[in-house]
């Protein structure tokens, strides 16, 4: 598989996936007239859109790696997916517990720091395994 076809396949998968998610959100929005239900549905569908974004960004990094324009494909993909996961979890915690809880913010900032450290460790392993 070459980089161009990978980008094409990623786009061909991401666009319909995003349209299905948005379409399902529209259906859920009108199926539930309560404001709290609508907010919950919008939040959950936003998380699904973030997952599609993470997959698409990761595919883009792999395409750059295939072209020889990115050195740390696994570290970059890990960082994107993990950062979006941490931010999604933080948003869920804020939705459930309220934004005023600074402990939630501190814990998730620590988790983002751990993601950065882990991504750099993966980069180091990739550099070590690189020939030449």
C-alpha positions in Angstrom: 0.0 0.0 0.0 1.3 3.4 -0.9 0.8 6.7 1.0 -1.7 8.1 -1.5 -4.0 5.0 -1.3 -3.8 5.0 2.5 -4.9 8.6 2.6 -7.7 7.8 0.2 -8.9 4.8 2.2 -8.7 6.8 5.5 -10.8 9.6 4.0 -13.2 7.2 2.4 -13.7 5.7 5.9 -13.7 8.8 8.0 -16.1 10.9 6.0 -19.0 8.4 6.0 -18.2 7.5 9.6 -18.5 11.2 10.6 -21.7 11.5 8.6 -23.2 8.5 10.3 -22.3 9.8 13.7 -23.8 13.3 13.0 -26.9 11.7 11.4 -27.4 9.5 14.5 -26.9 12.5 16.7 -29.7 14.3 14.8 -32.0 11.3 15.2 -31.1 11.0 18.9 -31.6 14.8 19.4 -35.2 14.7 18.1 -36.0 11.4 19.7 -35.2 12.8 23.2 -36.9 16.1 24.0 -35.3 16.4 27.4 -32.4 18.9 27.6 -30.2 16.6 29.7 -30.7 13.7 27.3 -29.8 15.9 24.4 -26.7 17.1 26.1 -25.6 13.5 26.9 -26.2 12.4 23.3 -24.3 15.4 22.0 -21.4 14.6 24.3 -21.3 10.9 23.4 -21.4 11.6 19.7 -18.6 14.2 20.1 -16.4 11.5 21.7 -17.2 9.3 18.7 -16.2 12.1 16.3 -12.9 12.5 18.3 -12.2 8.8 17.9 -12.7 9.1 14.1 -10.3 12.1 14.2 -7.7 10.1 16.1 -7.9 7.3 13.6 -7.6 9.7 10.7 -4.7 11.6 12.1 -2.9 8.3 12.9 -3.5 7.2 9.3 -2.0 10.4 8.1 1.1 9.9 10.2 1.5 6.4 8.8 1.1 7.8 5.2 3.9 10.4 6.0 6.1 7.5 7.3 5.5 5.5 4.1 6.7 8.6 2.1 9.7 8.9 4.4 8.6 12.3 5.8 7.9 11.1 9.4 10.4 9.3 11.6 8.3 8.3 14.6 5.1 6.9 13.3 4.2 4.7 16.3 5.1 7.4 18.8 3.0 10.0 17.0 0.1 7.6 16.6 0.2 6.7 20.2 0.4 10.3 21.3 -2.6 11.3 19.2 -4.8 8.5 20.4 -3.7 8.7 24.0 -4.1 12.5 24.2 -7.6 12.4 22.7 -8.5 9.6 25.1 -7.2 11.6 28.2 -9.0 14.7 27.0 -12.2 12.8 26.4 -12.0 11.3 29.8 -11.4 14.7 31.4 -14.5 16.1 29.5 -16.6 13.2 30.8 -15.3 13.8 34.4 -16.1 17.5 34.1 -19.6 16.7 32.7 -20.3 14.3 35.6 -18.6 16.0 38.5 -18.6 19.6 37.5 -15.9 21.9 36.1 -15.0 23.4 39.4 -13.1 20.3 40.6 -9.4 21.2 40.2 -8.4 17.7 41.2 -9.9 16.4 38.0 -7.8 19.0 36.0 -4.6 18.1 37.9 -5.1 14.4 37.4 -5.6 14.8 33.7 -2.7 17.2 33.3 -0.6 14.5 35.0 -2.0 11.9 32.6 -1.1 14.1 29.6 2.4 14.4 31.0 2.6 10.7 31.3 1.4 10.4 27.6 4.2 12.7 26.6 6.8 10.7 28.5 5.5 7.4 27.1 5.5 8.9 23.5 9.1 10.0 24.0 10.0 6.5 25.2 8.4 5.0 22.1 10.4 7.5 20.0 13.6 6.3 21.6 12.7 2.7 20.8 12.0 3.7 17.2 15.3 5.5 16.9 17.1 2.5 18.4 15.5 0.1 15.9 16.2 2.4 12.9 18.9 1.1 10.7 21.9 3.3 9.9 
